Amino acid sequence: MTELIFDKCRAKSDIMGVLFGALSRNKSVFSLTLQNMNISRDSLVGMVDMFDTNDVINMLTLYNCGLSDSSILTLSQGMHQNRNIIYVDLR
């Protein structure tokens, strides 16, 4: 599996934390798409932590995820050290 897409996922932040924990050890998923869902601040922090250790994912799409300006700032601050992401879509 090289692409993981979550569409209209209603998982709570603790479940998303488990997902991001698993993806931090991922060695096969290169593209992560979360779309048509609300990403809580806790989930976003878990995603940012995942990118500290994940060196495989190089495409991130967050489409219609209800990200606020502060959420986008959190995401950008957390990803500033990640050298693998080559594509980010925040529509």
Legacy VTK file of the C-alpha trace (Angstrom):
# vtk DataFile Version 3.0
C-alpha trace
ASCII
DATASET POLYDATA
POINTS 91 float
0.000 0.000 0.000
1.471 3.330 -1.026
-1.497 5.682 -0.635
-3.801 6.079 2.365
-7.042 8.067 1.982
-9.503 8.904 4.741
-12.719 10.455 3.451
-15.421 11.605 5.885
-13.640 9.869 8.744
-15.275 10.594 12.097
-12.608 9.078 14.351
-11.974 10.864 17.625
-8.566 12.325 18.413
-7.431 9.289 20.451
-8.079 6.969 17.503
-6.366 9.396 15.142
-3.443 9.379 17.585
-3.198 5.597 17.198
-3.258 5.988 13.418
-0.543 8.643 13.432
1.507 6.518 15.852
1.362 3.620 13.404
2.229 5.896 10.490
5.275 7.186 12.371
6.748 3.694 11.897
5.415 3.362 8.345
7.757 2.301 5.585
5.314 1.931 2.679
2.707 4.731 2.621
4.038 7.615 0.553
0.837 9.642 0.202
-1.561 10.573 3.031
-4.928 12.181 2.252
-7.452 13.325 4.844
-10.530 14.871 3.284
-14.024 16.033 4.186
-13.452 15.757 7.921
-12.658 17.959 10.877
-9.185 17.529 12.296
-9.046 18.472 15.967
-6.081 20.310 17.417
-5.068 17.172 19.363
-5.145 15.118 16.172
-3.155 17.770 14.351
-0.474 17.720 17.051
-0.338 13.912 16.679
0.135 14.324 12.946
2.934 16.833 13.474
4.634 14.429 15.911
4.326 11.671 13.303
6.287 13.751 10.804
9.163 14.011 13.296
9.902 10.310 12.814
8.265 9.417 9.497
10.708 9.661 6.636
8.553 8.029 3.959
5.429 10.142 3.449
6.183 12.755 0.809
2.666 13.887 -0.184
0.095 15.313 2.247
-3.399 16.394 1.271
-5.740 17.968 3.825
-8.817 18.760 1.756
-11.837 20.364 3.430
-10.585 19.545 6.929
-11.762 22.672 8.701
-8.276 23.894 9.527
-8.161 27.265 11.237
-5.327 29.745 10.856
-3.851 28.573 14.172
-4.096 24.936 13.025
-2.197 25.740 9.844
0.413 27.567 11.913
0.775 24.510 14.184
1.153 22.288 11.131
3.752 24.518 9.505
5.790 24.905 12.692
5.788 21.163 13.225
6.779 20.334 9.684
9.612 22.817 9.319
12.218 20.123 10.041
10.665 17.491 7.785
12.753 17.124 4.633
10.610 14.465 2.953
7.349 16.263 2.232
7.493 17.548 -1.327
3.777 18.235 -1.839
1.208 19.746 0.517
-2.380 20.523 -0.505
-4.481 22.485 2.019
-7.603 23.183 -0.016
LINES 1 92
91 0 1 2 3 4 5 6 7 8 9 10 11 12 13 14 15 16 17 18 19 20 21 22 23 24 25 26 27 28 29 30 31 32 33 34 35 36 37 38 39 40 41 42 43 44 45 46 47 48 49 50 51 52 53 54 55 56 57 58 59 60 61 62 63 64 65 66 67 68 69 70 71 72 73 74 75 76 77 78 79 80 81 82 83 84 85 86 87 88 89 90
